[in-house]
Amino acid sequence: MNRGRACFPALALALVLASGCARVGAPPGGPADTTPPVIVLTVPENAATEVGRNAEIMIEFSEEMDRRSVEHGFSIEPDVKLKNLRWEGATLVATPVAELPDSTTFVVGLAESAKDYHGVTMEAPLALMFSTGPTLDTGVISGAVTLMGEGVASATVWACRPPVTTDGGIIRACRYATLTASDGTFRFVGVAASEQPYVLLAFVDMDQDNVYTVREETGRLAEAAAIIDGPDATAPGIRIELGDGLEEGIPAIMRE
């Protein structure tokens, strides 16, 4: 009988201790992460010149990132075919398929929609410039794409050096390419000086094949050329009104 009565207090004490342990410490998960990720290192450095033509591009972040959002927001102008995008911890590495062109200025972009592992977005986009030559090209072309006076989001804009050539009714991507922002605005930086004006082509790439197909996609050539004829030249305020229909969608240079 004494042995049986001794067991009850021991059991009660064990239950109290177990209950107490369950309440010790901070709630699971800890405080929410609200600190935006930042870029702590880039290779090449911004404004670097004489960069090797076989260089890889590296972007190191302050923390682990949502890799899909970073890769979706990554871009290089002029367009560079990449062998792959790979990750080394919190560092994104882009490896070109072939050597980079000589004496060319590149702009590496990363949209501010890139976010960290906890879903916190960057405070500002990245625009990293470097050159495989001795100097940086610094021309700027900017403007907006509209349809019936309203800005068109995610329209493709190309800045081309004439002549614009076609292949069976198809125009392929030019040296400089970008997408419009949510309000229809666009901006090219690091544009090389040219004796000939740049011709701008804007269109909605309905099938997302990165080519302009006559009579299948809405778009037109800019009526005003963009003149970048020297260092630091700018061509601001260019407006491209998209055609609303097949005939309006055919660039003037391609109409009979």
CYANA upper distance limits for C-alpha pairs under 8 A (distance plus 0.5 A):
  1 MET  CA      5 ARG  CA      6.83
  2 ASN  CA      6 ALA  CA      6.73
  3 ARG  CA      7 CYS  CA      7.16
  4 GLY  CA      8 PHE  CA      7.85
  5 ARG  CA      9 PRO  CA      8.36
  6 ALA  CA     10 ALA  CA      7.49
  7 CYS  CA     11 LEU  CA      6.69
  8 PHE  CA     12 ALA  CA      6.66
  9 PRO  CA     13 LEU  CA      6.58
 10 ALA  CA     14 ALA  CA      6.76
 11 LEU  CA     15 LEU  CA      6.85
 12 ALA  CA     16 VAL  CA      6.81
 13 LEU  CA     17 LEU  CA      6.71
 14 ALA  CA     18 ALA  CA      6.63
 15 LEU  CA     19 SER  CA      6.56
 16 VAL  CA     20 GLY  CA      6.55
 17 LEU  CA     21 CYS  CA      6.64
 18 ALA  CA     22 ALA  CA      6.95
 19 SER  CA     23 ARG  CA      7.40
 20 GLY  CA     24 VAL  CA      7.17
 26 ALA  CA     30 GLY  CA      7.54
 33 ASP  CA    118 HIS  CA      7.11
 33 ASP  CA    120 VAL  CA      8.02
 34 THR  CA    120 VAL  CA      6.88
 35 THR  CA    120 VAL  CA      7.52
 36 PRO  CA    115 LYS  CA      8.37
 36 PRO  CA    116 ASP  CA      8.07
 36 PRO  CA    120 VAL  CA      6.08
 36 PRO  CA    121 THR  CA      6.31
 36 PRO  CA    122 MET  CA      5.74
 36 PRO  CA    123 GLU  CA      6.84
 37 PRO  CA     61 PHE  CA      7.23
 37 PRO  CA     62 SER  CA      6.39
 37 PRO  CA     63 GLU  CA      6.96
 37 PRO  CA    115 LYS  CA      7.64
 37 PRO  CA    116 ASP  CA      6.67
 37 PRO  CA    120 VAL  CA      7.73
 37 PRO  CA    121 THR  CA      7.41
 37 PRO  CA    122 MET  CA      6.02
 37 PRO  CA    123 GLU  CA      8.34
 38 VAL  CA     61 PHE  CA      6.24
 38 VAL  CA     62 SER  CA      5.98
 38 VAL  CA     63 GLU  CA      8.49
 38 VAL  CA    122 MET  CA      7.14
 38 VAL  CA    123 GLU  CA      8.48
 39 ILE  CA     59 ILE  CA      7.40
 39 ILE  CA     60 GLU  CA      6.31
 39 ILE  CA     61 PHE  CA      4.98
 39 ILE  CA     62 SER  CA      6.59
 40 VAL  CA     59 ILE  CA      8.44
 40 VAL  CA     60 GLU  CA      6.26
 40 VAL  CA     61 PHE  CA      6.11
 40 VAL  CA     62 SER  CA      6.49
 41 LEU  CA     45 GLU  CA      8.27
 41 LEU  CA     58 MET  CA      8.45
 41 LEU  CA     59 ILE  CA      6.56
 41 LEU  CA     60 GLU  CA      5.60
 41 LEU  CA     61 PHE  CA      7.74
 42 THR  CA     46 ASN  CA      7.93
 42 THR  CA     57 ILE  CA      7.99
 42 THR  CA     58 MET  CA      6.00
 42 THR  CA     59 ILE  CA      5.18
 42 THR  CA     60 GLU  CA      6.78
 43 VAL  CA     56 GLU  CA      8.06
 43 VAL  CA     57 ILE  CA      6.05
 43 VAL  CA     58 MET  CA      5.46
 43 VAL  CA     59 ILE  CA      7.19
 44 PRO  CA     48 ALA  CA      6.88
 44 PRO  CA     51 VAL  CA      7.77
 44 PRO  CA     57 ILE  CA      6.95
 44 PRO  CA     58 MET  CA      7.83
 44 PRO  CA    130 PHE  CA      7.41
 45 GLU  CA    128 LEU  CA      8.19
 45 GLU  CA    130 PHE  CA      7.84
 46 ASN  CA    128 LEU  CA      5.70
 46 ASN  CA    129 MET  CA      5.80
 46 ASN  CA    130 PHE  CA      6.58
 47 ALA  CA    128 LEU  CA      7.86
 47 ALA  CA    129 MET  CA      5.70
 47 ALA  CA    130 PHE  CA      5.44
 47 ALA  CA    131 SER  CA      7.99
 47 ALA  CA    136 LEU  CA      7.70
 48 ALA  CA    129 MET  CA      7.73
 48 ALA  CA    130 PHE  CA      5.27
 48 ALA  CA    131 SER  CA      6.82
 49 THR  CA    130 PHE  CA      6.29
 49 THR  CA    131 SER  CA      5.18
 49 THR  CA    132 THR  CA      6.44
 49 THR  CA    133 GLY  CA      6.45
 49 THR  CA    134 PRO  CA      5.98
 49 THR  CA    135 THR  CA      6.60
 49 THR  CA    136 LEU  CA      7.45
 50 GLU  CA    131 SER  CA      6.61
 50 GLU  CA    132 THR  CA      5.19
 50 GLU  CA    133 GLY  CA      5.36
 50 GLU  CA    134 PRO  CA      5.88
 50 GLU  CA    135 THR  CA      8.42
 51 VAL  CA     55 ALA  CA      7.53
 51 VAL  CA    130 PHE  CA      7.71
 51 VAL  CA    131 SER  CA      6.53
 51 VAL  CA    132 THR  CA      5.12
 51 VAL  CA    133 GLY  CA      7.69
 52 GLY  CA    132 THR  CA      6.76
 53 ARG  CA     99 GLU  CA      5.55
 53 ARG  CA    100 LEU  CA      5.13
 53 ARG  CA    101 PRO  CA      7.28
 53 ARG  CA    102 ASP  CA      7.41
 53 ARG  CA    132 THR  CA      6.84
 54 ASN  CA     96 PRO  CA      8.23
 54 ASN  CA     98 ALA  CA      7.88
 54 ASN  CA     99 GLU  CA      5.44
 54 ASN  CA    100 LEU  CA      6.90
 55 ALA  CA     95 THR  CA      8.26
 55 ALA  CA     96 PRO  CA      8.49
 55 ALA  CA     99 GLU  CA      8.44
 55 ALA  CA    100 LEU  CA      8.40
 56 GLU  CA     93 VAL  CA      7.31
 56 GLU  CA     94 ALA  CA      6.33
 56 GLU  CA     95 THR  CA      5.56
 56 GLU  CA     96 PRO  CA      7.36
 57 ILE  CA     93 VAL  CA      6.19
 57 ILE  CA     94 ALA  CA      5.57
 57 ILE  CA     95 THR  CA      7.21
 58 MET  CA     91 THR  CA      7.11
 58 MET  CA     92 LEU  CA      6.08
 58 MET  CA     93 VAL  CA      5.02
 58 MET  CA     94 ALA  CA      6.91
 59 ILE  CA     91 THR  CA      5.98
 59 ILE  CA     92 LEU  CA      5.69
 59 ILE  CA     93 VAL  CA      7.17
 60 GLU  CA     90 ALA  CA      6.44
 60 GLU  CA     91 THR  CA      4.64
 60 GLU  CA     92 LEU  CA      6.90
 61 PHE  CA     65 MET  CA      8.05
 61 PHE  CA     90 ALA  CA      6.05
 61 PHE  CA     91 THR  CA      6.63
 62 SER  CA     90 ALA  CA      7.76
 63 GLU  CA     90 ALA  CA      6.45
 63 GLU  CA    116 ASP  CA      7.52
 64 GLU  CA     89 GLY  CA      7.58
 64 GLU  CA     90 ALA  CA      5.42
 64 GLU  CA    116 ASP  CA      6.57
 64 GLU  CA    117 TYR  CA      6.26
 65 MET  CA     70 VAL  CA      7.89
 65 MET  CA     90 ALA  CA      7.06
 65 MET  CA    115 LYS  CA      6.63
 65 MET  CA    116 ASP  CA      4.38
 65 MET  CA    117 TYR  CA      5.21
 66 ASP  CA     70 VAL  CA      7.07
 66 ASP  CA    114 ALA  CA      7.90
 66 ASP  CA    115 LYS  CA      6.21
 66 ASP  CA    116 ASP  CA      5.50
 66 ASP  CA    117 TYR  CA      5.26
 66 ASP  CA    118 HIS  CA      8.29
 66 ASP  CA    119 GLY  CA      7.78
 67 ARG  CA     71 GLU  CA      6.65
 68 ARG  CA     72 HIS  CA      6.54
 69 SER  CA     73 GLY  CA      6.74
 69 SER  CA    113 SER  CA      7.49
 69 SER  CA    114 ALA  CA      5.43
 69 SER  CA    115 LYS  CA      6.82
 70 VAL  CA     74 PHE  CA      6.67
 70 VAL  CA    110 LEU  CA      7.70
 70 VAL  CA    111 ALA  CA      8.35
 70 VAL  CA    113 SER  CA      8.38
 70 VAL  CA    114 ALA  CA      5.23
 70 VAL  CA    115 LYS  CA      7.45
 71 GLU  CA     85 LEU  CA      8.09
 72 HIS  CA    114 ALA  CA      8.49
 73 GLY  CA    109 GLY  CA      8.10
 73 GLY  CA    110 LEU  CA      5.64
 73 GLY  CA    111 ALA  CA      5.28
 73 GLY  CA    112 GLU  CA      8.25
 73 GLY  CA    113 SER  CA      7.45
 73 GLY  CA    114 ALA  CA      6.80
 74 PHE  CA    108 VAL  CA      7.97
 74 PHE  CA    109 GLY  CA      6.22
 74 PHE  CA    110 LEU  CA      5.14
 74 PHE  CA    111 ALA  CA      7.28
 75 SER  CA    108 VAL  CA      6.26
 75 SER  CA    109 GLY  CA      5.48
 75 SER  CA    110 LEU  CA      6.93
 76 ILE  CA     80 VAL  CA      6.85
 76 ILE  CA    106 PHE  CA      7.26
 76 ILE  CA    107 VAL  CA      6.20
 76 ILE  CA    108 VAL  CA      5.05
 76 ILE  CA    109 GLY  CA      6.68
 77 GLU  CA    106 PHE  CA      6.03
 77 GLU  CA    107 VAL  CA      5.67
 77 GLU  CA    108 VAL  CA      7.06
 77 GLU  CA    175 ARG  CA      8.04
 77 GLU  CA    176 TYR  CA      6.50
 77 GLU  CA    177 ALA  CA      7.27
 78 PRO  CA    106 PHE  CA      6.61
 78 PRO  CA    107 VAL  CA      7.83
 78 PRO  CA    175 ARG  CA      5.68
 78 PRO  CA    176 TYR  CA      5.64
 78 PRO  CA    177 ALA  CA      7.58
 79 ASP  CA    175 ARG  CA      7.12
 79 ASP  CA    176 TYR  CA      7.64
 79 ASP  CA    177 ALA  CA      7.93
 80 VAL  CA     96 PRO  CA      7.17
 80 VAL  CA    100 LEU  CA      8.30
 81 LYS  CA     96 PRO  CA      6.40
 81 LYS  CA     97 VAL  CA      6.34
 81 LYS  CA     98 ALA  CA      8.27
 82 LEU  CA     94 ALA  CA      7.28
 82 LEU  CA     95 THR  CA      6.11
 82 LEU  CA     96 PRO  CA      4.67
 82 LEU  CA     97 VAL  CA      5.55
 83 LYS  CA     94 ALA  CA      8.24
 83 LYS  CA     95 THR  CA      6.00
 83 LYS  CA     96 PRO  CA      5.84
 83 LYS  CA     97 VAL  CA      5.09
 84 ASN  CA     94 ALA  CA      6.66
 84 ASN  CA     95 THR  CA      6.25
 84 ASN  CA     96 PRO  CA      7.95
 85 LEU  CA     92 LEU  CA      7.45
 85 LEU  CA     93 VAL  CA      6.26
 85 LEU  CA     94 ALA  CA      5.24
 85 LEU  CA     95 THR  CA      7.15
 86 ARG  CA     92 LEU  CA      6.47
 86 ARG  CA     93 VAL  CA      5.80
 86 ARG  CA     94 ALA  CA      7.15
 87 TRP  CA     91 THR  CA      6.15
 87 TRP  CA     92 LEU  CA      5.29
 87 TRP  CA     93 VAL  CA      6.53
 88 GLU  CA     92 LEU  CA      7.05
 88 GLU  CA     93 VAL  CA      7.92
 96 PRO  CA    100 LEU  CA      8.02
100 LEU  CA    132 THR  CA      8.07
101 PRO  CA    132 THR  CA      7.80
102 ASP  CA    132 THR  CA      5.99
102 ASP  CA    133 GLY  CA      6.72
103 SER  CA    131 SER  CA      7.02
103 SER  CA    132 THR  CA      5.38
103 SER  CA    133 GLY  CA      4.15
103 SER  CA    134 PRO  CA      7.56
103 SER  CA    135 THR  CA      8.37
104 THR  CA    131 SER  CA      5.95
104 THR  CA    132 THR  CA      5.96
104 THR  CA    133 GLY  CA      6.56
104 THR  CA    136 LEU  CA      8.38
104 THR  CA    137 ASP  CA      8.35
105 THR  CA    129 MET  CA      7.44
105 THR  CA    130 PHE  CA      6.22
105 THR  CA    131 SER  CA      4.71
105 THR  CA    132 THR  CA      7.14
105 THR  CA    133 GLY  CA      8.04
105 THR  CA    136 LEU  CA      6.21
105 THR  CA    137 ASP  CA      6.28
105 THR  CA    190 GLY  CA      6.68
105 THR  CA    191 VAL  CA      8.21
105 THR  CA    192 ALA  CA      8.17
106 PHE  CA    129 MET  CA      6.14
106 PHE  CA    130 PHE  CA      6.02
106 PHE  CA    131 SER  CA      6.54
106 PHE  CA    190 GLY  CA      7.42
107 VAL  CA    127 ALA  CA      6.76
107 VAL  CA    128 LEU  CA      5.94
107 VAL  CA    129 MET  CA      5.04
107 VAL  CA    130 PHE  CA      7.27
107 VAL  CA    189 VAL  CA      7.87
107 VAL  CA    190 GLY  CA      7.16
108 VAL  CA    126 LEU  CA      7.93
108 VAL  CA    127 ALA  CA      6.17
108 VAL  CA    128 LEU  CA      5.41
108 VAL  CA    129 MET  CA      6.87
109 GLY  CA    125 PRO  CA      7.74
109 GLY  CA    126 LEU  CA      5.75
109 GLY  CA    127 ALA  CA      5.24
109 GLY  CA    128 LEU  CA      6.92
110 LEU  CA    114 ALA  CA      7.78
110 LEU  CA    125 PRO  CA      6.03
110 LEU  CA    126 LEU  CA      5.32
110 LEU  CA    127 ALA  CA      7.34
111 ALA  CA    124 ALA  CA      8.27
111 ALA  CA    125 PRO  CA      5.29
111 ALA  CA    126 LEU  CA      7.14
112 GLU  CA    121 THR  CA      6.96
112 GLU  CA    122 MET  CA      5.55
112 GLU  CA    123 GLU  CA      6.89
112 GLU  CA    124 ALA  CA      5.68
112 GLU  CA    125 PRO  CA      4.76
112 GLU  CA    126 LEU  CA      7.93
113 SER  CA    121 THR  CA      6.18
113 SER  CA    122 MET  CA      7.11
113 SER  CA    125 PRO  CA      8.43
114 ALA  CA    121 THR  CA      6.09
114 ALA  CA    122 MET  CA      6.62
115 LYS  CA    119 GLY  CA      5.85
115 LYS  CA    120 VAL  CA      5.59
115 LYS  CA    121 THR  CA      4.45
115 LYS  CA    122 MET  CA      6.52
116 ASP  CA    120 VAL  CA      5.90
116 ASP  CA    121 THR  CA      6.93
129 MET  CA    136 LEU  CA      8.40
129 MET  CA    190 GLY  CA      7.83
130 PHE  CA    136 LEU  CA      7.33
131 SER  CA    135 THR  CA      7.16
131 SER  CA    136 LEU  CA      6.24
136 LEU  CA    190 GLY  CA      7.62
137 ASP  CA    190 GLY  CA      5.34
137 ASP  CA    191 VAL  CA      6.18
137 ASP  CA    192 ALA  CA      5.54
137 ASP  CA    193 ALA  CA      7.80
137 ASP  CA    231 PRO  CA      7.43
137 ASP  CA    232 ASP  CA      8.29
138 THR  CA    189 VAL  CA      7.03
138 THR  CA    190 GLY  CA      4.97
138 THR  CA    191 VAL  CA      6.37
138 THR  CA    192 ALA  CA      7.41
138 THR  CA    231 PRO  CA      6.64
138 THR  CA    232 ASP  CA      5.54
138 THR  CA    233 ALA  CA      7.85
139 GLY  CA    189 VAL  CA      6.51
139 GLY  CA    190 GLY  CA      5.87
139 GLY  CA    191 VAL  CA      4.89
139 GLY  CA    192 ALA  CA      6.55
139 GLY  CA    193 ALA  CA      7.24
139 GLY  CA    228 ILE  CA      6.70
139 GLY  CA    230 GLY  CA      8.16
139 GLY  CA    231 PRO  CA      6.92
139 GLY  CA    232 ASP  CA      5.52
139 GLY  CA    233 ALA  CA      5.49
139 GLY  CA    234 THR  CA      6.12
140 VAL  CA    187 ARG  CA      7.65
140 VAL  CA    188 PHE  CA      6.01
140 VAL  CA    189 VAL  CA      5.12
140 VAL  CA    190 GLY  CA      7.02
140 VAL  CA    191 VAL  CA      6.48
140 VAL  CA    228 ILE  CA      8.25
140 VAL  CA    232 ASP  CA      7.96
140 VAL  CA    233 ALA  CA      7.14
140 VAL  CA    234 THR  CA      5.18
140 VAL  CA    235 ALA  CA      6.71
140 VAL  CA    236 PRO  CA      8.03
141 ILE  CA    187 ARG  CA      6.25
141 ILE  CA    188 PHE  CA      5.53
141 ILE  CA    189 VAL  CA      7.22
141 ILE  CA    191 VAL  CA      8.10
141 ILE  CA    226 ALA  CA      7.42
141 ILE  CA    234 THR  CA      6.39
141 ILE  CA    235 ALA  CA      5.23
141 ILE  CA    236 PRO  CA      6.20
141 ILE  CA    238 ILE  CA      8.44
142 SER  CA    185 THR  CA      8.02
142 SER  CA    186 PHE  CA      6.08
142 SER  CA    187 ARG  CA      4.70
142 SER  CA    188 PHE  CA      6.67
142 SER  CA    235 ALA  CA      6.89
142 SER  CA    236 PRO  CA      5.25
142 SER  CA    237 GLY  CA      6.49
142 SER  CA    238 ILE  CA      6.75
143 GLY  CA    185 THR  CA      6.16
143 GLY  CA    186 PHE  CA      6.06
143 GLY  CA    187 ARG  CA      7.14
143 GLY  CA    236 PRO  CA      6.42
143 GLY  CA    237 GLY  CA      4.97
143 GLY  CA    238 ILE  CA      4.74
143 GLY  CA    239 ARG  CA      6.09
143 GLY  CA    240 ILE  CA      8.36
144 ALA  CA    151 GLY  CA      7.42
144 ALA  CA    180 THR  CA      8.01
144 ALA  CA    184 GLY  CA      5.74
144 ALA  CA    185 THR  CA      4.51
144 ALA  CA    186 PHE  CA      6.23
144 ALA  CA    237 GLY  CA      7.78
144 ALA  CA    238 ILE  CA      6.89
144 ALA  CA    239 ARG  CA      5.63
144 ALA  CA    240 ILE  CA      6.82
145 VAL  CA    151 GLY  CA      6.28
145 VAL  CA    152 VAL  CA      6.25
145 VAL  CA    155 ALA  CA      7.86
145 VAL  CA    180 THR  CA      7.81
145 VAL  CA    184 GLY  CA      5.65
145 VAL  CA    185 THR  CA      6.81
145 VAL  CA    186 PHE  CA      8.21
145 VAL  CA    202 ALA  CA      7.59
145 VAL  CA    239 ARG  CA      6.50
145 VAL  CA    240 ILE  CA      5.26
145 VAL  CA    241 GLU  CA      6.40
145 VAL  CA    242 LEU  CA      7.56
146 THR  CA    150 GLU  CA      5.47
146 THR  CA    151 GLY  CA      4.80
146 THR  CA    152 VAL  CA      5.75
146 THR  CA    184 GLY  CA      6.97
146 THR  CA    239 ARG  CA      7.90
146 THR  CA    240 ILE  CA      6.68
146 THR  CA    241 GLU  CA      5.29
146 THR  CA    242 LEU  CA      6.58
147 LEU  CA    151 GLY  CA      6.98
147 LEU  CA    152 VAL  CA      6.95
147 LEU  CA    241 GLU  CA      6.05
147 LEU  CA    242 LEU  CA      5.68
147 LEU  CA    243 GLY  CA      7.71
147 LEU  CA    244 ASP  CA      8.01
148 MET  CA    241 GLU  CA      7.78
148 MET  CA    242 LEU  CA      8.35
149 GLY  CA    241 GLU  CA      7.84
150 GLU  CA    184 GLY  CA      8.39
151 GLY  CA    182 SER  CA      8.16
151 GLY  CA    183 ASP  CA      5.59
151 GLY  CA    184 GLY  CA      4.60
151 GLY  CA    185 THR  CA      7.75
152 VAL  CA    180 THR  CA      7.68
152 VAL  CA    182 SER  CA      7.64
152 VAL  CA    183 ASP  CA      7.01
152 VAL  CA    184 GLY  CA      4.93
153 ALA  CA    179 LEU  CA      8.34
153 ALA  CA    180 THR  CA      5.94
153 ALA  CA    181 ALA  CA      5.95
153 ALA  CA    182 SER  CA      4.99
153 ALA  CA    183 ASP  CA      6.49
153 ALA  CA    184 GLY  CA      5.35
153 ALA  CA    185 THR  CA      8.49
154 SER  CA    179 LEU  CA      5.62
154 SER  CA    180 THR  CA      5.31
154 SER  CA    181 ALA  CA      6.68
154 SER  CA    182 SER  CA      7.43
154 SER  CA    184 GLY  CA      7.89
154 SER  CA    204 VAL  CA      8.09
155 ALA  CA    179 LEU  CA      5.89
155 ALA  CA    180 THR  CA      5.78
155 ALA  CA    184 GLY  CA      7.97
155 ALA  CA    202 ALA  CA      7.16
155 ALA  CA    203 PHE  CA      6.24
155 ALA  CA    204 VAL  CA      5.40
155 ALA  CA    205 ASP  CA      7.57
156 THR  CA    177 ALA  CA      7.68
156 THR  CA    178 THR  CA      6.49
156 THR  CA    179 LEU  CA      5.25
156 THR  CA    180 THR  CA      7.18
156 THR  CA    202 ALA  CA      6.02
156 THR  CA    203 PHE  CA      5.95
156 THR  CA    204 VAL  CA      6.53
156 THR  CA    205 ASP  CA      7.11
157 VAL  CA    177 ALA  CA      6.18
157 VAL  CA    178 THR  CA      5.91
157 VAL  CA    179 LEU  CA      6.51
157 VAL  CA    180 THR  CA      7.75
157 VAL  CA    186 PHE  CA      8.23
157 VAL  CA    200 LEU  CA      7.37
157 VAL  CA    201 LEU  CA      6.14
157 VAL  CA    202 ALA  CA      4.85
157 VAL  CA    203 PHE  CA      7.24
158 TRP  CA    173 ALA  CA      7.38
158 TRP  CA    174 CYS  CA      6.30
158 TRP  CA    175 ARG  CA      8.02
158 TRP  CA    176 TYR  CA      6.12
158 TRP  CA    177 ALA  CA      5.01
158 TRP  CA    178 THR  CA      7.18
158 TRP  CA    200 LEU  CA      6.04
158 TRP  CA    201 LEU  CA      5.63
158 TRP  CA    202 ALA  CA      6.90
159 ALA  CA    174 CYS  CA      6.83
159 ALA  CA    175 ARG  CA      7.36
159 ALA  CA    176 TYR  CA      5.67
159 ALA  CA    177 ALA  CA      7.00
159 ALA  CA    198 TYR  CA      6.39
159 ALA  CA    199 VAL  CA      6.20
159 ALA  CA    200 LEU  CA      5.12
159 ALA  CA    201 LEU  CA      7.12
160 CYS  CA    164 VAL  CA      7.45
160 CYS  CA    174 CYS  CA      5.72
160 CYS  CA    175 ARG  CA      6.87
160 CYS  CA    176 TYR  CA      7.40
160 CYS  CA    198 TYR  CA      5.78
160 CYS  CA    199 VAL  CA      5.59
160 CYS  CA    200 LEU  CA      6.68
160 CYS  CA    201 LEU  CA      8.23
161 ARG  CA    174 CYS  CA      8.40
161 ARG  CA    196 GLN  CA      7.39
161 ARG  CA    197 PRO  CA      7.33
161 ARG  CA    198 TYR  CA      5.39
161 ARG  CA    199 VAL  CA      6.71
162 PRO  CA    196 GLN  CA      7.72
162 PRO  CA    197 PRO  CA      8.11
162 PRO  CA    198 TYR  CA      7.31
162 PRO  CA    199 VAL  CA      7.17
164 VAL  CA    171 ILE  CA      8.05
165 THR  CA    171 ILE  CA      7.05
166 THR  CA    170 ILE  CA      5.78
166 THR  CA    171 ILE  CA      5.48
166 THR  CA    172 ARG  CA      8.14
167 ASP  CA    171 ILE  CA      7.14
169 GLY  CA    213 THR  CA      6.51
169 GLY  CA    214 VAL  CA      5.90
170 ILE  CA    211 VAL  CA      7.05
170 ILE  CA    212 TYR  CA      6.02
170 ILE  CA    213 THR  CA      5.17
170 ILE  CA    214 VAL  CA      6.83
171 ILE  CA    211 VAL  CA      6.27
171 ILE  CA    212 TYR  CA      5.50
171 ILE  CA    213 THR  CA      7.15
172 ARG  CA    210 ASN  CA      7.61
172 ARG  CA    211 VAL  CA      5.24
172 ARG  CA    212 TYR  CA      6.91
173 ALA  CA    177 ALA  CA      7.67
173 ALA  CA    210 ASN  CA      7.01
173 ALA  CA    211 VAL  CA      6.58
176 TYR  CA    188 PHE  CA      7.93
176 TYR  CA    191 VAL  CA      8.45
177 ALA  CA    188 PHE  CA      8.45
178 THR  CA    186 PHE  CA      7.73
178 THR  CA    187 ARG  CA      8.26
178 THR  CA    188 PHE  CA      7.96
179 LEU  CA    186 PHE  CA      7.29
180 THR  CA    184 GLY  CA      5.52
180 THR  CA    185 THR  CA      5.74
180 THR  CA    186 PHE  CA      5.33
181 ALA  CA    185 THR  CA      5.90
181 ALA  CA    186 PHE  CA      6.93
191 VAL  CA    228 ILE  CA      8.11
192 ALA  CA    228 ILE  CA      7.77
193 ALA  CA    228 ILE  CA      5.59
193 ALA  CA    229 ASP  CA      5.41
193 ALA  CA    230 GLY  CA      5.53
193 ALA  CA    231 PRO  CA      7.05
193 ALA  CA    233 ALA  CA      8.28
194 SER  CA    198 TYR  CA      8.30
194 SER  CA    227 ILE  CA      8.28
194 SER  CA    228 ILE  CA      6.47
194 SER  CA    229 ASP  CA      5.81
194 SER  CA    230 GLY  CA      7.90
195 GLU  CA    228 ILE  CA      8.50
195 GLU  CA    229 ASP  CA      6.49
196 GLN  CA    227 ILE  CA      7.98
196 GLN  CA    229 ASP  CA      8.34
197 PRO  CA    225 ALA  CA      6.29
197 PRO  CA    226 ALA  CA      6.04
197 PRO  CA    227 ILE  CA      5.15
197 PRO  CA    228 ILE  CA      7.23
197 PRO  CA    229 ASP  CA      8.32
198 TYR  CA    225 ALA  CA      6.31
198 TYR  CA    226 ALA  CA      5.50
198 TYR  CA    227 ILE  CA      6.71
198 TYR  CA    228 ILE  CA      8.01
199 VAL  CA    221 LEU  CA      7.59
199 VAL  CA    222 ALA  CA      7.16
199 VAL  CA    224 ALA  CA      8.40
199 VAL  CA    225 ALA  CA      5.82
199 VAL  CA    226 ALA  CA      6.93
200 LEU  CA    221 LEU  CA      6.21
200 LEU  CA    222 ALA  CA      5.66
200 LEU  CA    225 ALA  CA      7.49
200 LEU  CA    226 ALA  CA      7.92
201 LEU  CA    219 GLY  CA      7.74
201 LEU  CA    220 ARG  CA      6.40
201 LEU  CA    221 LEU  CA      4.97
201 LEU  CA    222 ALA  CA      6.58
202 ALA  CA    219 GLY  CA      5.92
202 ALA  CA    220 ARG  CA      6.40
202 ALA  CA    221 LEU  CA      7.02
202 ALA  CA    222 ALA  CA      8.06
202 ALA  CA    240 ILE  CA      7.46
202 ALA  CA    242 LEU  CA      7.85
203 PHE  CA    212 TYR  CA      7.93
203 PHE  CA    217 GLU  CA      7.32
203 PHE  CA    218 THR  CA      5.85
203 PHE  CA    219 GLY  CA      4.23
203 PHE  CA    220 ARG  CA      7.01
203 PHE  CA    242 LEU  CA      7.49
204 VAL  CA    217 GLU  CA      6.78
204 VAL  CA    218 THR  CA      6.05
204 VAL  CA    219 GLY  CA      6.89
205 ASP  CA    209 ASP  CA      7.60
205 ASP  CA    210 ASN  CA      7.32
205 ASP  CA    211 VAL  CA      7.99
205 ASP  CA    212 TYR  CA      7.60
205 ASP  CA    217 GLU  CA      6.86
205 ASP  CA    218 THR  CA      8.22
206 MET  CA    217 GLU  CA      6.75
212 TYR  CA    217 GLU  CA      7.28
213 THR  CA    217 GLU  CA      6.57
214 VAL  CA    249 GLY  CA      8.07
214 VAL  CA    250 ILE  CA      6.50
215 ARG  CA    246 LEU  CA      5.86
215 ARG  CA    247 GLU  CA      7.99
215 ARG  CA    249 GLY  CA      7.27
215 ARG  CA    250 ILE  CA      7.04
216 GLU  CA    246 LEU  CA      8.08
217 GLU  CA    249 GLY  CA      7.40
218 THR  CA    242 LEU  CA      7.19
218 THR  CA    243 GLY  CA      6.79
218 THR  CA    244 ASP  CA      7.52
218 THR  CA    245 GLY  CA      7.70
218 THR  CA    246 LEU  CA      7.90
218 THR  CA    249 GLY  CA      5.38
218 THR  CA    250 ILE  CA      8.39
219 GLY  CA    242 LEU  CA      5.65
219 GLY  CA    243 GLY  CA      6.41
219 GLY  CA    248 GLU  CA      8.27
219 GLY  CA    249 GLY  CA      5.27
219 GLY  CA    250 ILE  CA      7.36
219 GLY  CA    251 PRO  CA      7.80
220 ARG  CA    240 ILE  CA      8.19
220 ARG  CA    241 GLU  CA      8.19
220 ARG  CA    242 LEU  CA      6.44
220 ARG  CA    243 GLY  CA      7.02
220 ARG  CA    248 GLU  CA      7.84
220 ARG  CA    249 GLY  CA      6.04
220 ARG  CA    250 ILE  CA      6.55
220 ARG  CA    251 PRO  CA      5.18
220 ARG  CA    252 ALA  CA      7.98
221 LEU  CA    240 ILE  CA      8.01
221 LEU  CA    251 PRO  CA      5.84
221 LEU  CA    252 ALA  CA      7.51
222 ALA  CA    239 ARG  CA      7.87
222 ALA  CA    240 ILE  CA      5.89
222 ALA  CA    241 GLU  CA      8.41
223 GLU  CA    240 ILE  CA      8.03
224 ALA  CA    238 ILE  CA      7.70
226 ALA  CA    235 ALA  CA      6.12
226 ALA  CA    238 ILE  CA      8.24
227 ILE  CA    233 ALA  CA      8.42
227 ILE  CA    234 THR  CA      8.16
227 ILE  CA    235 ALA  CA      6.74
228 ILE  CA    233 ALA  CA      5.83
228 ILE  CA    234 THR  CA      6.86
228 ILE  CA    235 ALA  CA      7.37
229 ASP  CA    233 ALA  CA      7.02
242 LEU  CA    248 GLU  CA      8.27
242 LEU  CA    249 GLY  CA      7.56
243 GLY  CA    247 GLU  CA      8.30
243 GLY  CA    248 GLU  CA      4.85
243 GLY  CA    249 GLY  CA      5.27
244 ASP  CA    248 GLU  CA      6.50
244 ASP  CA    249 GLY  CA      7.18
245 GLY  CA    249 GLY  CA      6.41
246 LEU  CA    250 ILE  CA      7.14
250 ILE  CA    254 MET  CA      7.24
250 ILE  CA    255 ARG  CA      7.27
251 PRO  CA    255 ARG  CA      7.26
